Protein backbone atom coordinates (compact mmCIF):
# COMPACT_ATOMS: atom_id res chain seq x y z
CA UNK A 1 0.00 0.00 0.00
CA UNK A 2 2.85 2.39 0.90
CA UNK A 3 4.54 1.54 -2.40
CA UNK A 4 1.38 2.38 -4.40
CA UNK A 5 0.98 5.62 -2.45
CA UNK A 6 4.59 6.56 -3.25
CA UNK A 7 4.07 5.80 -6.94
CA UNK A 8 0.91 7.92 -6.95
CA UNK A 9 2.72 10.90 -5.42
CA UNK A 10 5.54 10.60 -7.98
CA UNK A 11 3.02 10.39 -10.83
CA UNK A 12 1.27 13.55 -9.65
CA UNK A 13 4.64 15.31 -9.30
CA UNK A 14 5.76 14.49 -12.85
CA UNK A 15 2.28 15.31 -14.20
CA UNK A 16 2.53 18.75 -12.60
CA UNK A 17 6.03 19.33 -13.98
CA UNK A 18 4.90 18.24 -17.45
CA UNK A 19 1.91 20.59 -17.36
CA UNK A 20 4.10 23.51 -16.24
CA UNK A 21 6.68 22.91 -18.97
CA UNK A 22 4.08 22.47 -21.71
CA UNK A 23 2.27 25.66 -20.71
CA UNK A 24 5.38 27.78 -20.25
CA UNK A 25 5.30 29.95 -23.34
CA UNK A 26 8.82 31.38 -23.11
CA UNK A 27 9.96 32.89 -26.41
CA UNK A 28 7.25 31.03 -28.34
CA UNK A 29 4.80 33.94 -28.03
CA UNK A 30 7.18 36.84 -27.47
CA UNK A 31 8.24 39.35 -30.06
CA UNK A 32 6.98 42.44 -31.87
CA UNK A 33 4.72 42.37 -34.91
CA UNK A 34 2.27 44.59 -36.71
CA UNK A 35 1.14 42.18 -39.41
CA UNK A 36 -0.22 38.64 -39.62
CA UNK A 37 0.51 35.71 -41.95
CA UNK A 38 -2.41 33.87 -43.55
CA UNK A 39 -1.48 30.57 -45.20
CA UNK A 40 -4.49 29.26 -47.16
CA UNK A 41 -4.88 25.53 -47.74
CA UNK A 42 -3.83 24.19 -51.13
CA UNK A 43 -6.97 22.08 -51.62
CA UNK A 44 -9.35 25.07 -51.45
CA UNK A 45 -10.40 26.43 -54.87
CA UNK A 46 -8.53 29.62 -55.73
CA UNK A 47 -11.82 31.41 -56.41
CA UNK A 48 -12.91 30.76 -52.84
CA UNK A 49 -9.58 32.10 -51.55
CA UNK A 50 -9.90 35.24 -53.69
CA UNK A 51 -13.51 35.81 -52.60
CA UNK A 52 -12.47 35.41 -48.96
CA UNK A 53 -9.62 37.90 -49.40
CA UNK A 54 -11.95 40.42 -51.04
CA UNK A 55 -14.53 40.05 -48.28
CA UNK A 56 -11.91 40.45 -45.53
CA UNK A 57 -10.40 43.50 -47.23
CA UNK A 58 -13.80 45.15 -47.30
CA UNK A 59 -14.69 44.05 -43.77
CA UNK A 60 -11.48 45.37 -42.21
CA UNK A 61 -10.97 48.22 -44.67
CA UNK A 62 -7.38 47.30 -45.54
CA UNK A 63 -5.39 45.66 -48.30
CA UNK A 64 -4.55 41.98 -47.94
CA UNK A 65 -1.66 41.10 -50.24
CA UNK A 66 0.86 38.44 -51.16
CA UNK A 67 4.08 38.76 -49.17
CA UNK A 68 6.06 38.90 -52.43
CA UNK A 69 5.97 37.66 -56.01
CA UNK A 70 7.03 34.24 -54.69
CA UNK A 71 4.02 33.88 -52.36
CA UNK A 72 1.35 32.95 -54.86
CA UNK A 73 2.23 29.27 -55.08
CA UNK A 74 2.30 28.91 -51.30
CA UNK A 75 -0.84 31.09 -50.90
CA UNK A 76 0.86 33.28 -48.28
CA UNK A 77 -1.00 36.54 -47.60
CA UNK A 78 -0.19 39.38 -45.21
CA UNK A 79 -2.75 41.44 -43.29
CA UNK A 80 -2.06 44.28 -40.86
CA UNK A 81 -2.98 43.57 -37.25
CA UNK A 82 -1.94 43.40 -33.60
CA UNK A 83 -2.15 40.72 -30.90
CA UNK A 84 -5.89 41.21 -30.26
CA UNK A 85 -6.69 41.12 -33.97
CA UNK A 86 -4.63 37.93 -34.33
CA UNK A 87 -6.67 36.18 -31.64
CA UNK A 88 -9.86 37.37 -33.29
CA UNK A 89 -9.16 36.03 -36.77
CA UNK A 90 -7.67 32.80 -35.39
CA UNK A 91 -11.13 32.06 -33.99
CA UNK A 92 -12.98 33.15 -37.14
CA UNK A 93 -14.09 31.23 -40.23
CA UNK A 94 -10.53 31.51 -41.54
CA UNK A 95 -9.48 28.72 -39.21
CA UNK A 96 -11.06 26.16 -41.54
CA UNK A 97 -9.59 27.70 -44.69
CA UNK A 98 -5.96 28.05 -43.60
CA UNK A 99 -3.10 25.79 -42.58
CA UNK A 100 -2.04 28.40 -40.08
CA UNK A 101 -2.60 32.02 -39.03
CA UNK A 102 0.32 33.47 -37.12
CA UNK A 103 2.12 36.64 -36.11
CA UNK A 104 4.55 38.04 -38.69
CA UNK A 105 7.21 38.68 -36.05
CA UNK A 106 9.98 41.18 -36.64
CA UNK A 107 13.50 39.77 -36.39
CA UNK A 108 16.58 41.93 -36.16
CA UNK A 109 20.35 41.93 -36.49
CA UNK A 110 22.38 40.39 -33.69
CA UNK A 111 25.63 42.32 -33.70
CA UNK A 112 26.70 44.03 -30.52
CA UNK A 113 27.97 47.61 -30.18
CA UNK A 114 30.99 48.52 -32.31
CA UNK A 115 33.42 50.58 -30.21
CA UNK A 116 37.03 50.32 -31.31
CA UNK A 117 39.21 49.12 -34.19
CA UNK A 118 41.28 46.00 -34.12
CA UNK A 119 43.71 45.45 -36.99
CA UNK A 120 44.40 41.70 -36.99
CA UNK A 121 42.08 38.81 -37.67
CA UNK A 122 42.71 36.87 -34.48
CA UNK A 123 39.42 35.12 -35.16
CA UNK A 124 40.77 33.26 -38.20
CA UNK A 125 43.87 32.22 -36.28
CA UNK A 126 41.67 30.89 -33.48
CA UNK A 127 39.83 28.51 -35.81
CA UNK A 128 43.07 27.25 -37.44
CA UNK A 129 42.07 28.52 -40.87
CA UNK A 130 45.53 28.31 -42.45
CA UNK A 131 45.61 24.51 -42.16
CA UNK A 132 42.17 24.31 -43.79
CA UNK A 133 43.24 26.60 -46.66
CA UNK A 134 46.07 24.22 -47.52
CA UNK A 135 43.39 21.73 -48.57
CA UNK A 136 40.28 23.64 -49.73
CA UNK A 137 39.06 27.21 -50.11
CA UNK A 138 35.32 26.80 -50.75
CA UNK A 139 35.37 26.67 -54.54
CA UNK A 140 32.09 25.60 -56.13
CA UNK A 141 29.96 26.26 -53.04
CA UNK A 142 27.20 28.89 -52.79
CA UNK A 143 26.48 30.53 -49.44
CA UNK A 144 23.22 32.46 -49.09
CA UNK A 145 23.59 35.40 -46.71
CA UNK A 146 20.10 36.18 -45.41
CA UNK A 147 20.60 39.57 -43.82
CA UNK A 148 20.48 43.32 -44.57
CA UNK A 149 21.81 42.70 -48.09
CA UNK A 150 25.38 42.64 -49.40
CA UNK A 151 27.19 45.48 -51.18
CA UNK A 152 30.18 44.92 -53.49
CA UNK A 153 32.73 46.81 -51.44
CA UNK A 154 36.34 46.77 -52.73
CA UNK A 155 37.26 43.72 -50.64
CA UNK A 156 34.39 41.75 -52.20
CA UNK A 157 35.20 42.68 -55.81
CA UNK A 158 37.00 39.39 -56.48
CA UNK A 159 34.36 37.34 -54.66
CA UNK A 160 31.89 35.67 -57.01
CA UNK A 161 28.23 36.58 -56.54
CA UNK A 162 25.10 34.82 -57.76
CA UNK A 163 21.73 36.47 -58.20
CA UNK A 164 19.86 37.20 -54.99
CA UNK A 165 16.77 39.18 -54.07
CA UNK A 166 15.64 42.07 -51.89
CA UNK A 167 12.53 40.84 -50.04
CA UNK A 168 12.16 44.10 -48.13
CA UNK A 169 11.70 46.23 -51.26
CA UNK A 170 10.71 43.42 -53.66
CA UNK A 171 13.48 43.89 -56.22
CA UNK A 172 16.45 41.93 -57.54
CA UNK A 173 19.16 44.30 -56.35
CA UNK A 174 19.95 43.13 -52.80
CA UNK A 175 22.48 45.81 -51.89
CA UNK A 176 23.12 46.63 -48.25
CA UNK A 177 21.85 49.86 -46.68
CA UNK A 178 22.78 48.94 -43.11
CA UNK A 179 26.30 47.42 -43.08
CA UNK A 180 25.55 44.25 -41.13
CA UNK A 181 25.02 41.90 -44.07
CA UNK A 182 28.14 43.02 -45.93
CA UNK A 183 30.24 42.49 -42.80
CA UNK A 184 28.77 38.99 -42.36
CA UNK A 185 29.36 38.13 -46.04
CA UNK A 186 32.96 39.30 -45.63
CA UNK A 187 33.57 36.77 -42.87
CA UNK A 188 32.23 34.04 -45.14
CA UNK A 189 34.07 34.98 -48.35
CA UNK A 190 35.95 38.27 -48.25
CA UNK A 191 38.25 38.51 -51.28
CA UNK A 192 41.63 37.10 -50.23
CA UNK A 193 45.16 37.25 -51.59
CA UNK A 194 44.24 40.51 -53.36
CA UNK A 195 46.77 42.75 -51.52
CA UNK A 196 43.92 44.65 -49.88
CA UNK A 197 41.84 44.53 -46.69
CA UNK A 198 41.23 41.28 -44.86
CA UNK A 199 40.47 37.60 -45.54
CA UNK A 200 37.36 35.42 -45.53
CA UNK A 201 36.87 31.87 -44.25
CA UNK A 202 35.82 30.29 -47.57
CA UNK A 203 37.05 32.98 -49.98
CA UNK A 204 36.51 30.95 -53.15
CA UNK A 205 32.83 30.38 -52.33
CA UNK A 206 30.01 32.27 -54.06
CA UNK A 207 27.75 34.69 -52.18
CA UNK A 208 23.97 34.83 -52.72
CA UNK A 209 22.76 38.12 -51.19
CA UNK A 210 19.21 37.94 -49.79
CA UNK A 211 17.96 41.12 -48.14
CA UNK A 212 15.28 40.54 -45.49
CA UNK A 213 16.24 43.22 -42.96
CA UNK A 214 15.71 46.93 -43.53
CA UNK A 215 18.13 49.82 -43.17
CA UNK A 216 17.07 49.91 -39.50
CA UNK A 217 18.00 46.23 -39.10
CA UNK A 218 14.47 44.81 -38.81
CA UNK A 219 12.49 42.38 -40.91
CA UNK A 220 9.60 39.94 -40.75
CA UNK A 221 9.52 36.16 -40.58
CA UNK A 222 7.50 36.03 -43.80
CA UNK A 223 10.35 37.68 -45.72
CA UNK A 224 12.96 35.53 -43.99
CA UNK A 225 11.00 32.33 -44.64
CA UNK A 226 10.63 33.19 -48.31
CA UNK A 227 14.33 33.99 -48.55
CA UNK A 228 15.11 30.53 -47.14
CA UNK A 229 12.92 28.92 -49.80
CA UNK A 230 14.45 31.14 -52.49
CA UNK A 231 17.94 30.03 -51.44
CA UNK A 232 16.94 26.37 -51.52
CA UNK A 233 15.21 26.70 -54.89
CA UNK A 234 18.17 28.54 -56.42
CA UNK A 235 20.82 26.00 -55.48
CA UNK A 236 22.36 27.55 -52.40
CA UNK A 237 24.41 24.99 -50.47
CA UNK A 238 24.72 26.87 -47.19
CA UNK A 239 22.45 29.46 -45.55
CA UNK A 240 23.70 31.90 -42.93
CA UNK A 241 21.22 33.82 -40.78
CA UNK A 242 22.89 36.27 -38.43
CA UNK A 243 19.53 37.44 -37.14
CA UNK A 244 16.93 36.44 -34.62
CA UNK A 245 14.25 37.44 -32.19
CA UNK A 246 11.26 36.26 -30.21
CA UNK A 247 8.37 34.34 -31.68
CA UNK A 248 7.97 30.77 -32.92
CA UNK A 249 6.74 30.46 -36.48
CA UNK A 250 5.28 27.52 -38.36
CA UNK A 251 6.01 29.36 -41.60
CA UNK A 252 9.67 29.74 -40.65
CA UNK A 253 9.99 26.14 -39.49
CA UNK A 254 8.35 24.86 -42.67
CA UNK A 255 10.81 26.87 -44.76
CA UNK A 256 13.78 25.57 -42.77
CA UNK A 257 12.60 21.97 -43.13
CA UNK A 258 12.03 22.55 -46.85
CA UNK A 259 15.59 23.80 -47.31
CA UNK A 260 17.04 20.99 -45.23
CA UNK A 261 15.20 18.40 -47.31
CA UNK A 262 16.86 19.94 -50.37
CA UNK A 263 20.27 19.38 -48.77
CA UNK A 264 20.96 22.91 -47.56
CA UNK A 265 23.04 23.43 -44.40
CA UNK A 266 21.43 26.15 -42.28
CA UNK A 267 23.49 28.11 -39.73
CA UNK A 268 22.19 30.85 -37.42
CA UNK A 269 23.32 33.06 -34.54
CA UNK A 270 22.31 31.93 -31.04
CA UNK A 271 21.50 35.50 -29.89
CA UNK A 272 23.05 38.27 -27.83
CA UNK A 273 20.79 38.41 -24.75
CA UNK A 274 23.01 36.38 -22.43
CA UNK A 275 20.12 33.94 -21.91
CA UNK A 276 20.41 30.21 -21.18
CA UNK A 277 18.77 29.16 -24.46
CA UNK A 278 19.21 29.96 -28.12
CA UNK A 279 16.91 32.44 -29.85
CA UNK A 280 14.80 31.84 -32.95
CA UNK A 281 15.50 30.77 -35.65
CA UNK A 282 18.69 29.11 -34.39
CA UNK A 283 16.78 26.90 -31.94
CA UNK A 284 14.98 24.92 -34.66
CA UNK A 285 16.16 21.32 -34.99
CA UNK A 286 17.48 21.63 -38.54
CA UNK A 287 19.52 24.77 -37.78
CA UNK A 288 23.08 24.82 -36.44
CA UNK A 289 23.01 27.30 -33.56
CA UNK A 290 26.25 29.22 -32.93
CA UNK A 291 27.30 30.89 -29.69
CA UNK A 292 30.11 33.46 -29.59
CA UNK A 293 33.67 33.33 -28.26
CA UNK A 294 35.97 36.20 -27.37
CA UNK A 295 39.65 36.34 -28.36
CA UNK A 296 40.59 34.26 -25.29
CA UNK A 297 38.32 31.44 -26.54
CA UNK A 298 35.87 32.03 -23.70
CA UNK A 299 32.13 32.58 -23.98
CA UNK A 300 31.52 36.18 -25.00
CA UNK A 301 29.70 38.15 -22.31
CA UNK A 302 26.65 38.83 -24.50
CA UNK A 303 26.23 35.39 -26.04
CA UNK A 304 23.24 33.16 -25.44
CA UNK A 305 24.20 29.67 -24.28
CA UNK A 306 22.65 26.49 -22.95
CA UNK A 307 19.67 24.81 -24.54
CA UNK A 308 19.79 24.71 -28.34
CA UNK A 309 23.43 25.80 -28.78
CA UNK A 310 25.30 23.41 -31.11
CA UNK A 311 28.77 24.90 -31.55
CA UNK A 312 30.77 28.04 -30.73
CA UNK A 313 32.90 30.33 -32.90
CA UNK A 314 34.65 33.71 -32.68
CA UNK A 315 32.25 36.61 -32.20
CA UNK A 316 34.46 39.14 -30.45
CA UNK A 317 34.51 40.96 -27.14
CA UNK A 318 34.75 44.51 -25.87
CA UNK A 319 38.44 44.87 -26.70
CA UNK A 320 38.90 42.58 -29.69
CA UNK A 321 36.19 42.42 -32.30
CA UNK A 322 35.72 40.91 -35.77
CA UNK A 323 37.23 43.01 -38.55
CA UNK A 324 35.77 42.99 -42.09
CA UNK A 325 35.03 45.54 -44.77
CA UNK A 326 31.48 46.79 -44.99
CA UNK A 327 29.63 50.03 -45.76
CA UNK A 328 28.99 53.14 -43.74
CA UNK A 329 25.16 53.26 -43.69
CA UNK A 330 25.15 57.04 -43.44
CA UNK A 331 27.14 57.52 -46.67
CA UNK A 332 26.98 54.16 -48.43
CA UNK A 333 30.76 54.26 -48.76
CA UNK A 334 33.01 51.29 -47.93
CA UNK A 335 34.90 51.17 -44.66
CA UNK A 336 36.80 48.70 -42.50
CA UNK A 337 34.77 48.05 -39.36
CA UNK A 338 34.88 45.90 -36.25
CA UNK A 339 31.65 44.33 -34.98
CA UNK A 340 30.99 41.84 -32.23
CA UNK A 341 28.08 39.50 -31.67
CA UNK A 342 26.80 36.02 -32.37
CA UNK A 343 26.05 37.53 -35.80
CA UNK A 344 29.81 37.52 -36.34
CA UNK A 345 30.23 33.97 -34.96
CA UNK A 346 27.64 32.38 -37.24
CA UNK A 347 29.35 33.13 -40.60
CA UNK A 348 32.56 31.50 -39.33
CA UNK A 349 30.61 28.24 -39.04
CA UNK A 350 28.84 28.83 -42.37
CA UNK A 351 32.24 29.43 -43.99
CA UNK A 352 33.72 26.23 -42.56
CA UNK A 353 30.59 24.35 -43.69
CA UNK A 354 31.38 25.64 -47.20
CA UNK A 355 34.95 24.34 -46.87
CA UNK A 356 33.64 20.92 -45.82
CA UNK A 357 31.28 20.82 -48.79
CA UNK A 358 34.05 21.80 -51.18
CA UNK A 359 36.06 18.90 -49.74
CA UNK A 360 33.43 16.56 -51.18
CA UNK A 361 30.83 16.09 -48.44
CA UNK A 362 27.41 17.07 -49.84
CA UNK A 363 24.96 15.65 -47.30
CA UNK A 364 23.72 18.37 -44.93
CA UNK A 365 23.51 16.09 -41.89
CA UNK A 366 27.04 14.79 -42.48
CA UNK A 367 28.38 18.34 -42.75
CA UNK A 368 26.75 19.16 -39.43
CA UNK A 369 28.17 16.00 -37.90
CA UNK A 370 31.69 16.87 -39.10
CA UNK A 371 31.43 20.39 -37.65
CA UNK A 372 30.40 19.00 -34.28
CA UNK A 373 32.78 16.02 -34.19
CA UNK A 374 35.80 18.11 -35.21
CA UNK A 375 35.12 20.95 -32.77
CA UNK A 376 37.56 21.36 -29.89
CA UNK A 377 35.70 19.91 -26.93
CA UNK A 378 35.62 21.96 -23.73
CA UNK A 379 35.68 19.92 -20.54
CA UNK A 380 33.32 20.71 -17.69
CA UNK A 381 31.07 22.88 -19.84
CA UNK A 382 28.36 22.84 -17.18
CA UNK A 383 26.22 25.55 -18.77
CA UNK A 384 26.66 24.41 -22.41
CA UNK A 385 28.46 27.61 -23.37
CA UNK A 386 30.10 25.90 -26.33
CA UNK A 387 27.74 23.19 -27.58
CA UNK A 388 29.81 20.39 -29.12
CA UNK A 389 32.90 22.58 -28.75
CA UNK A 390 34.84 25.40 -30.39
CA UNK A 391 35.01 25.59 -34.19
CA UNK A 392 38.19 24.14 -35.75
CA UNK A 393 38.40 24.65 -39.52
CA UNK A 394 41.50 22.55 -40.06
CA UNK A 395 40.19 19.58 -38.08
CA UNK A 396 36.83 19.82 -39.87
CA UNK A 397 38.39 19.70 -43.34
CA UNK A 398 40.70 16.84 -42.37
CA UNK A 399 37.76 14.85 -41.03
CA UNK A 400 35.77 15.59 -44.19
CA UNK A 401 38.57 14.35 -46.42
CA UNK A 402 38.88 11.11 -44.47
CA UNK A 403 35.33 10.23 -45.48
CA UNK A 404 34.65 8.49 -42.17
CA UNK A 405 32.91 10.24 -39.32
CA UNK A 406 33.06 8.17 -36.11
CA UNK A 407 31.04 9.31 -33.12
CA UNK A 408 33.07 11.21 -30.55
CA UNK A 409 33.80 9.18 -27.44
CA UNK A 410 31.74 10.60 -24.60
CA UNK A 411 34.25 10.60 -21.76
CA UNK A 412 31.81 12.02 -19.20
CA UNK A 413 29.14 9.41 -20.01
CA UNK A 414 31.70 6.61 -19.62
CA UNK A 415 32.81 7.93 -16.23
CA UNK A 416 29.25 8.24 -14.96
CA UNK A 417 28.50 4.63 -15.96
CA UNK A 418 31.73 3.51 -14.28
CA UNK A 419 30.81 5.38 -11.07
CA UNK A 420 27.37 3.76 -11.02
CA UNK A 421 28.78 0.29 -11.71
CA UNK A 422 31.40 0.65 -8.97
CA UNK A 423 28.73 1.78 -6.49
CA UNK A 424 26.87 -1.48 -7.07
CA UNK A 425 30.11 -3.45 -6.77
CA UNK A 426 30.53 -1.90 -3.32
CA UNK A 427 26.87 -2.70 -2.59
CA UNK A 428 27.54 -6.35 -3.35
CA UNK A 429 30.10 -6.40 -0.52
CA UNK A 430 27.27 -5.68 1.92
CA UNK A 431 24.53 -7.59 0.08
CA UNK A 432 23.66 -9.78 3.09
CA UNK A 433 22.92 -6.72 5.23
CA UNK A 434 21.28 -4.41 2.66
CA UNK A 435 17.64 -4.24 1.63
CA UNK A 436 17.65 -3.24 -2.04
CA UNK A 437 14.56 -1.01 -1.86
CA UNK A 438 13.50 1.72 -4.28
CA UNK A 439 14.95 4.30 -1.92
CA UNK A 440 18.27 2.45 -1.82
CA UNK A 441 18.51 2.48 -5.64
CA UNK A 442 17.52 6.16 -5.74
CA UNK A 443 20.26 7.02 -3.26
CA UNK A 444 22.85 4.95 -5.15
CA UNK A 445 22.10 6.77 -8.41
CA UNK A 446 22.11 10.23 -6.78
CA UNK A 447 25.37 9.53 -4.98
CA UNK A 448 27.30 7.94 -7.86
CA UNK A 449 26.22 9.27 -11.25
CA UNK A 450 23.06 11.34 -10.96
CA UNK A 451 20.41 11.03 -13.64
CA UNK A 452 23.05 11.79 -16.27
CA UNK A 453 20.75 11.07 -19.22
CA UNK A 454 18.89 14.27 -18.34
CA UNK A 455 21.78 16.08 -20.04
CA UNK A 456 20.26 14.95 -23.32
CA UNK A 457 16.96 16.71 -22.52
CA UNK A 458 16.43 20.15 -24.05
CA UNK A 459 13.65 22.34 -22.61
CA UNK A 460 13.69 25.95 -23.79
CA UNK A 461 12.89 29.03 -21.72
CA UNK A 462 12.93 27.44 -18.28
CA UNK A 463 15.66 27.62 -15.62
CA UNK A 464 18.35 25.06 -16.43
CA UNK A 465 19.87 24.61 -12.98
CA UNK A 466 17.44 21.83 -11.90
CA UNK A 467 18.46 19.73 -14.92
CA UNK A 468 22.15 20.42 -14.27
CA UNK A 469 21.69 19.47 -10.62
CA UNK A 470 19.88 16.17 -11.07
CA UNK A 471 21.98 15.10 -14.05
CA UNK A 472 25.08 15.37 -11.82
CA UNK A 473 26.17 13.09 -8.96
CA UNK A 474 25.86 14.52 -5.47
CA UNK A 475 29.61 15.14 -5.33
CA UNK A 476 29.36 17.51 -8.32
CA UNK A 477 26.39 19.54 -7.09
CA UNK A 478 28.72 22.35 -6.09
CA UNK A 479 29.97 22.49 -9.70
CA UNK A 480 26.46 22.30 -11.10
CA UNK A 481 25.24 25.20 -8.99
CA UNK A 482 28.29 27.41 -9.55
CA UNK A 483 29.10 26.26 -13.08
CA UNK A 484 32.72 25.86 -12.01
CA UNK A 485 35.40 23.38 -13.07
CA UNK A 486 36.90 22.80 -9.62
CA UNK A 487 35.15 20.17 -7.51
CA UNK A 488 33.80 21.52 -4.24
CA UNK A 489 35.32 19.37 -1.43
CA UNK A 490 32.33 20.01 0.85
CA UNK A 491 30.09 18.09 -1.56
CA UNK A 492 32.78 15.61 -2.70
CA UNK A 493 33.42 14.15 0.73
CA UNK A 494 31.92 11.94 3.43
CA UNK A 495 30.24 14.98 5.01
CA UNK A 496 26.83 14.77 3.28
CA UNK A 497 26.58 10.94 3.60
CA UNK A 498 27.45 11.28 7.30
CA UNK A 499 24.68 13.85 7.82
CA UNK A 500 22.19 11.65 5.97
CA UNK A 501 23.12 8.63 8.07
CA UNK A 502 22.81 10.64 11.29
CA UNK A 503 19.36 11.90 10.31
CA UNK A 504 17.86 8.78 8.73
CA UNK A 505 19.46 5.79 10.44
CA UNK A 506 16.58 5.48 12.90
CA UNK A 507 13.97 5.21 10.12
CA UNK A 508 13.57 1.65 8.79
CA UNK A 509 12.76 2.85 5.26
CA UNK A 510 14.73 6.08 4.87
CA UNK A 511 17.99 4.61 6.17
CA UNK A 512 18.34 2.63 2.93
CA UNK A 513 18.33 5.91 1.00
CA UNK A 514 21.20 7.08 3.20
CA UNK A 515 23.06 3.79 2.70
CA UNK A 516 22.57 3.90 -1.08
CA UNK A 517 23.74 7.52 -1.23
CA UNK A 518 26.86 6.71 0.80
CA UNK A 519 27.79 3.72 -1.38
CA UNK A 520 27.07 5.79 -4.50
CA UNK A 521 29.33 8.53 -3.16
CA UNK A 522 32.05 5.92 -2.57
CA UNK A 523 31.82 4.94 -6.25
CA UNK A 524 31.95 8.57 -7.35
CA UNK A 525 34.92 9.44 -5.14
CA UNK A 526 36.88 6.33 -6.14
CA UNK A 527 36.59 7.00 -9.87
CA UNK A 528 37.23 10.74 -9.47
CA UNK A 529 40.42 9.97 -7.53
CA UNK A 530 42.01 8.62 -10.74
CA UNK A 531 40.85 11.38 -13.16
CA UNK A 532 43.31 14.18 -12.34
CA UNK A 533 40.78 16.01 -10.16
CA UNK A 534 40.86 19.72 -9.42
CA UNK A 535 39.48 20.53 -5.98
CA UNK A 536 38.54 24.01 -4.87
CA UNK A 537 41.08 25.39 -2.34
CA UNK A 538 43.27 22.30 -2.78
CA UNK A 539 46.14 21.85 -5.24
CA UNK A 540 45.64 19.58 -8.23
CA UNK A 541 47.40 16.22 -8.15
CA UNK A 542 48.41 14.07 -5.20
CA UNK A 543 46.81 16.24 -2.50
CA UNK A 544 43.42 16.13 -4.20
CA UNK A 545 43.73 12.41 -4.92
CA UNK A 546 44.55 11.61 -1.30
CA UNK A 547 41.60 13.70 -0.11
CA UNK A 548 39.15 11.92 -2.44
CA UNK A 549 40.56 8.45 -1.81
CA UNK A 550 40.42 8.85 1.97
CA UNK A 551 36.81 10.08 1.76
CA UNK A 552 35.87 7.11 -0.43
CA UNK A 553 37.22 4.76 2.26
CA UNK A 554 35.40 6.75 4.94
CA UNK A 555 32.12 6.29 3.04
CA UNK A 556 32.64 2.53 2.94
CA UNK A 557 33.54 2.52 6.62
CA UNK A 558 30.45 4.59 7.44
CA UNK A 559 28.17 2.07 5.69
CA UNK A 560 29.85 -0.87 7.43
CA UNK A 561 29.53 0.76 10.85
CA UNK A 562 25.91 1.84 10.29
CA UNK A 563 24.78 -1.60 9.13
CA UNK A 564 26.35 -3.24 12.18
CA UNK A 565 24.58 -0.82 14.52
CA UNK A 566 21.23 -1.31 12.81
Secondary structure, 3 states (H helix, E strand, C coil): CHHHHHHHHHHHHHHHHHHHHHHCCHHHHCCCCCEEEEEECCCCCHHHHHHHHHHHHHHHCCCCEECCCCCCCCCEEEEECCHHHHHHHHCCHHHHCEEEEEECCEEEECEECCCCCCCCCHHHHHCCHHHHHCCCCCCCCEEEEEECCCCCCHHHCCCCEEEEEECCCCECCCCCCCCHHHHHHHHHHCCCCCCCCCCCCCCCCEEEEEECCCCCCEEEHHHHHHHHHHHHHCCCCEEEECEEECCCCHHHHHHHHHHHHCCCEEEEECCCCCCCECCECCCCCCEEEEEEECCCCCECCCCCCCECCCEEEECCCCCCCEEEEEECCCCCCEEEEEEEEHHHHHHHHHHHHHHHHHCCCCCHHHHHHHHHHHCECCCCCCCCCCCCCECCHHHHHHHHHHCCCCCCCCHHHHHHHHHHHHHHHHHHHCCCCCCCCHHHHHHHHHHHCCCHHHHHCCCCCCCCHHHHHHCCCHHHHHHHHHCCCCECCCCCCCHHHHHHHHHHCCCCCHHHHHHHHHHHHHHHHHHHHCCCCCECCCCCCHHHHHHHHHHHHHHHHHHHHHHHHC
